[in-house]
Amino acid sequence: MAGCGGCGEIFLTGKALELLEALGEYAFLPLGERNGRPLYISESGEEFSNAVLALKLSGLITVDYDIPLSGFDYKDFVNCTRLGSMALTARGQAALEAVDTQGVEP
């Protein structure tokens, strides 16, 4: 995923878009950290880790390992060194609205 800097255009991978849309639906999602990489649900894998990192670096989401979701059962986050949450930023919400309005180009 990359942005052009001045034009405001953002390129999202399929996993990054999936994650952005899930955050648009649920507001907050659980997150863990294992081996220095973000872990999103048990099926995370490298694609989701890269999507979380790309969205964070683009300023579309916040990642807070200090703020786990209250009442969420983190049992699937085995061997995680930290547990936390992620959420859309204002820029992320605007990007999600643009995707909904303009659609997605291949």
LOKE-752916 format. One record per atom (N, C-alpha, C): x, y, z; atom name; chain. Coordinates in steps of 0.001 Angstrom, whole numbers, plus 500000, padded with zeros to 6 digits. Layout:
LOKE-752916
NURO   east  north     up atom mol
NURO      X      Y      Z   CA   A
...
END
This chain:
LOKE-752916
NURO   east  north     up atom mol
NURO 500852 498828 500000    N   A
NURO 500000 500000 500000   CA   A
NURO 500889 501224 500000    C   A
NURO 500546 502201 499225    N   A
NURO 501316 503439 499195   CA   A
NURO 500388 504591 498865    C   A
NURO 500793 505753 499250    N   A
NURO 500067 506960 498881   CA   A
NURO 500994 507842 498085    C   A
NURO 500465 508707 497269    N   A
NURO 501314 509539 496439   CA   A
NURO 501828 510756 497188    C   A
NURO 501363 510970 498391    N   A
NURO 501841 512103 499169   CA   A
NURO 500975 513327 498985    C   A
NURO 501087 514017 497855    N   A
NURO 500372 515267 497663   CA   A
NURO 498997 515138 497044    C   A
NURO 498739 514041 496337    N   A
NURO 497466 513945 495611   CA   A
NURO 496331 513394 496455    C   A
NURO 496646 512811 497601    N   A
NURO 495605 512276 498460   CA   A
NURO 495136 510898 498052    C   A
NURO 495713 510327 497014    N   A
NURO 495329 509000 496555   CA   A
NURO 495991 507948 497442    C   A
NURO 495222 506926 497816    N   A
NURO 495728 505854 498656   CA   A
NURO 495461 504535 497955    C   A
NURO 496451 503680 497946    N   A
NURO 496310 502362 497355   CA   A
NURO 496253 501339 498474    C   A
NURO 495215 500500 498465    N   A
NURO 495018 499507 499514   CA   A
NURO 495095 498097 498943    C   A
NURO 495749 497210 499683    N   A
NURO 495701 495798 499319   CA   A
NURO 494319 495272 499682    C   A
NURO 493989 494095 499200    N   A
NURO 492704 493496 499534   CA   A
NURO 492538 493293 501032    C   A
NURO 493589 492830 501699    N   A
NURO 493530 492616 503151   CA   A
NURO 493402 493940 503892    C   A
NURO 494106 494978 503444    N   A
NURO 494010 496288 504097   CA   A
NURO 492592 496843 503950    C   A
NURO 492002 496694 502784    N   A
NURO 490629 497162 502574   CA   A
NURO 489657 496362 503427    C   A
NURO 489865 495067 503514    N   A
NURO 489016 494208 504352   CA   A
NURO 489077 494656 505816    C   A
NURO 490265 494947 506277    N   A
NURO 490451 495391 507649   CA   A
NURO 489833 496769 507869    C   A
NURO 490024 497673 506920    N   A
NURO 489437 499012 507007   CA   A
NURO 487914 498934 507069    C   A
NURO 487325 498079 506238    N   A
NURO 485866 497915 506240   CA   A
NURO 485375 497303 507549    C   A
NURO 486131 496359 508105    N   A
NURO 485743 495772 509392   CA   A
NURO 485773 496831 510490    C   A
NURO 486764 497707 510452    N   A
NURO 486831 498788 511434   CA   A
NURO 485704 499788 511234    C   A
NURO 485268 499970 510009    N   A
NURO 484128 500837 509748   CA   A
NURO 482837 500262 510315    C   A
NURO 482783 498948 510394    N   A
NURO 481591 498279 510912   CA   A
NURO 481609 498151 512433    C   A
NURO 482777 497867 513018    N   A
NURO 482849 497572 514447   CA   A
NURO 483510 498644 515301    C   A
NURO 484090 499659 514733    N   A
NURO 484749 500777 515426   CA   A
NURO 486069 500386 516080    C   A
NURO 486098 499307 516848    N   A
NURO 487326 498842 517491   CA   A
NURO 487480 497353 517223    C   A
NURO 488709 496924 516980    N   A
NURO 488987 495507 516804   CA   A
NURO 490137 495107 517717    C   A
NURO 490143 493858 518172    N   A
NURO 491227 493396 519034   CA   A
NURO 492521 493221 518246    C   A
NURO 493608 493295 518968    N   A
NURO 494922 493201 518341   CA   A
NURO 495898 492631 519358    C   A
NURO 496808 491825 518887    N   A
NURO 497877 491322 519731   CA   A
NURO 499205 491569 519049    C   A
NURO 500256 491352 519784    N   A
NURO 501592 491471 519198   CA   A
NURO 502358 490195 519502    C   A
NURO 502907 489609 518465    N   A
NURO 503719 488406 518598   CA   A
NURO 504968 488578 517749    C   A
NURO 506101 488362 518350    N   A
NURO 507389 488500 517647   CA   A
NURO 507538 489873 516997    C   A
NURO 507043 490901 517680    N   A
NURO 507172 492264 517176   CA   A
NURO 506229 492611 516039    C   A
NURO 505306 491727 515699    N   A
NURO 504373 491958 514588   CA   A
NURO 502945 491965 515112    C   A
NURO 502083 492794 514512    N   A
NURO 500682 492807 514933   CA   A
NURO 499988 491505 514531    C   A
NURO 499103 491053 515389    N   A
NURO 498321 489848 515139   CA   A
NURO 496854 490225 515249    C   A
NURO 496126 490025 514170    N   A
NURO 494689 490305 514157   CA   A
NURO 493968 488987 513968    C   A
NURO 493232 488554 514908    N   A
NURO 492543 487273 514987   CA   A
NURO 493499 486096 514725    C   A
NURO 493036 484912 514985    N   A
NURO 493910 483746 514953   CA   A
NURO 494474 483438 513564    C   A
NURO 493798 483820 512507    N   A
NURO 494260 483508 511156   CA   A
NURO 495143 484606 510562    C   A
NURO 495630 485475 511389    N   A
NURO 496360 486646 510932   CA   A
NURO 497339 486389 509801    C   A
NURO 498462 485838 510094    N   A
NURO 499462 485637 509074   CA   A
NURO 500093 486946 508637    C   A
NURO 501041 486828 507745    N   A
NURO 501819 487980 507319   CA   A
NURO 500997 489013 506558    C   A
NURO 500015 488566 505765    N   A
NURO 499201 489523 505004   CA   A
NURO 498464 490493 505918    C   A
NURO 497851 489973 506990    N   A
NURO 497141 490846 507921   CA   A
NURO 498113 491718 508699    C   A
NURO 499247 491155 509101    N   A
NURO 500244 491954 509808   CA   A
NURO 500702 493116 508944    C   A
NURO 500975 492838 507678    N   A
NURO 501392 493900 506754   CA   A
NURO 500287 494918 506538    C   A
NURO 499036 494461 506477    N   A
NURO 497909 495377 506298   CA   A
NURO 497772 496302 507497    C   A
NURO 497884 495752 508708    N   A
NURO 497808 496577 509918   CA   A
NURO 498925 497617 509906    C   A
NURO 500140 497178 509610    N   A
NURO 501273 498108 509593   CA   A
NURO 501100 499197 508532    C   A
NURO 500639 498813 507349    N   A
NURO 500453 499789 506274   CA   A
NURO 499371 500807 506619    C   A
NURO 498261 500333 507178    N   A
NURO 497182 501249 507563   CA   A
NURO 497638 502193 508669    C   A
NURO 498420 501671 509596    N   A
NURO 498946 502513 510683   CA   A
NURO 499910 503561 510130    C   A
NURO 500832 503142 509288    N   A
NURO 501808 504078 508721   CA   A
NURO 501153 505135 507837    C   A
NURO 500033 504793 507224    N   A
NURO 499304 505740 506376   CA   A
NURO 498403 506666 507192    C   A
NURO 498340 506443 508497    N   A
NURO 497513 507287 509349   CA   A
NURO 496029 506982 509258    C   A
NURO 495681 505785 508757    N   A
NURO 494276 505428 508611   CA   A
NURO 493712 504745 509853    C   A
NURO 494597 504151 510657    N   A
NURO 494164 503514 511899   CA   A
NURO 495135 503858 513027    C   A
NURO 494658 503696 514240    N   A
NURO 495525 503764 515409   CA   A
NURO 495677 502346 515940    C   A
NURO 496842 502066 516470    N   A
NURO 497129 500783 517089   CA   A
NURO 497546 501079 518514    C   A
NURO 496797 500551 519463    N   A
NURO 497058 500818 520881   CA   A
NURO 497222 499504 521625    C   A
NURO 498475 499105 521842    N   A
NURO 498724 497876 522593   CA   A
NURO 498475 498072 524080    C   A
NURO 498307 499310 524513    N   A
NURO 498042 499599 525917   CA   A
NURO 496555 499593 526250    C   A
NURO 495698 499450 525232    N   A
NURO 494257 499552 525462   CA   A
NURO 493549 498304 524924    C   A
NURO 493549 497213 525710    N   A
NURO 492781 496041 525266   CA   A
NURO 491278 496324 525350    C   A
NURO 490514 495621 524560    N   A
NURO 489066 495814 524558   CA   A
NURO 488457 495226 525823    C   A
NURO 487734 496029 526538    N   A
NURO 487091 495608 527770   CA   A
NURO 486058 494531 527474    C   A
NURO 486146 493420 528180    N   A
NURO 485174 492354 528014   CA   A
NURO 485448 491419 526844    C   A
NURO 486483 491689 526048    N   A
NURO 486789 490815 524914   CA   A
NURO 487640 489643 525401    C   A
NURO 487302 488448 524936    N   A
NURO 488048 487246 525297   CA   A
NURO 489213 487070 524315    C   A
NURO 490405 487328 524765    N   A
NURO 491599 487246 523932   CA   A
NURO 492188 485831 523881    C   A
NURO 491396 484801 524132    N   A
NURO 491915 483435 524203   CA   A
NURO 492574 482966 522903    C   A
NURO 492169 483490 521759    N   A
NURO 492767 483096 520479   CA   A
NURO 494106 483788 520209    C   A
NURO 494483 484709 521054    N   A
NURO 495728 485447 520869   CA   A
NURO 496838 484778 521684    C   A
NURO 497109 483531 521353    N   A
NURO 498074 482712 522074   CA   A
NURO 499490 483226 521830    C   A
NURO 500274 483224 522878    N   A
NURO 501687 483622 522821   CA   A
NURO 501903 485077 522417    C   A
NURO 500904 485914 522579    N   A
NURO 501085 487340 522294   CA   A
NURO 501755 488000 523500    C   A
NURO 502693 488867 523220    N   A
NURO 503389 489566 524298   CA   A
NURO 502606 490772 524778    C   A
NURO 501773 491339 523904    N   A
NURO 500916 492468 524279   CA   A
NURO 499547 492281 523643    C   A
NURO 498523 492781 524326    N   A
NURO 497151 492747 523813   CA   A
NURO 496617 494163 523772    C   A
NURO 495924 494502 522708    N   A
NURO 495404 495855 522592   CA   A
NURO 494246 495929 521622    C   A
NURO 494146 497069 520959    N   A
NURO 493036 497310 520035   CA   A
NURO 493488 498252 518927    C   A
NURO 492668 498312 517906    N   A
NURO 492907 499249 516805   CA   A
NURO 491582 499889 516432    C   A
NURO 491678 501086 515845    N   A
NURO 490480 501847 515476   CA   A
NURO 490802 502745 514295    C   A
NURO 489759 503176 513606    N   A
NURO 489918 504136 512509   CA   A
NURO 490313 505507 513047    C   A
NURO 491118 506217 512299    N   A
NURO 491355 507634 512563   CA   A
NURO 490355 508429 511722    C   A
NURO 490337 509721 511871    N   A
NURO 489470 510562 511033   CA   A
NURO 489847 510389 509561    C   A
NURO 491147 510286 509293    N   A
NURO 491602 510074 507914   CA   A
NURO 491133 508706 507402    C   A
NURO 491164 507713 508267    N   A
NURO 490685 506385 507891   CA   A
NURO 489197 506378 507584    C   A
NURO 488431 507103 508385    N   A
NURO 486990 507209 508143   CA   A
NURO 486734 507893 506802    C   A
NURO 487480 508942 506513    N   A
NURO 487330 509642 505229   CA   A
NURO 487702 508728 504067    C   A
NURO 488759 507935 504229    N   A
NURO 489165 507002 503173   CA   A
NURO 488090 505949 502949    C   A
NURO 487520 505451 504029    N   A
NURO 486460 504456 503919   CA   A
NURO 485229 505033 503235    C   A
NURO 484871 506264 503560    N   A
NURO 483742 506926 502898   CA   A
NURO 484024 507135 501416    C   A
NURO 485269 507456 501073    N   A
NURO 485639 507637 499663   CA   A
NURO 485524 506317 498912    C   A
NURO 485918 505221 499547    N   A
NURO 485788 503900 498925   CA   A
NURO 484320 503587 498696    C   A
NURO 483478 503867 499692    N   A
NURO 482048 503615 499560   CA   A
NURO 481423 504477 498469    C   A
NURO 481888 505714 498325    N   A
NURO 481335 506632 497330   CA   A
NURO 481870 506379 495935    C   A
NURO 483189 506216 495839    N   A
NURO 483838 506119 494542   CA   A
NURO 484023 504687 494071    C   A
NURO 483877 503733 494968    N   A
NURO 484106 502351 494602   CA   A
NURO 485575 502001 494627    C   A
NURO 485849 500798 494239    N   A
NURO 487216 500291 494252   CA   A
NURO 487617 499952 492838    C   A
NURO 488778 500456 492435    N   A
NURO 489300 500139 491127   CA   A
NURO 490312 499000 491247    C   A
NURO 490317 498079 490295    N   A
NURO 491277 496956 490358   CA   A
NURO 492703 497432 490170    C   A
END
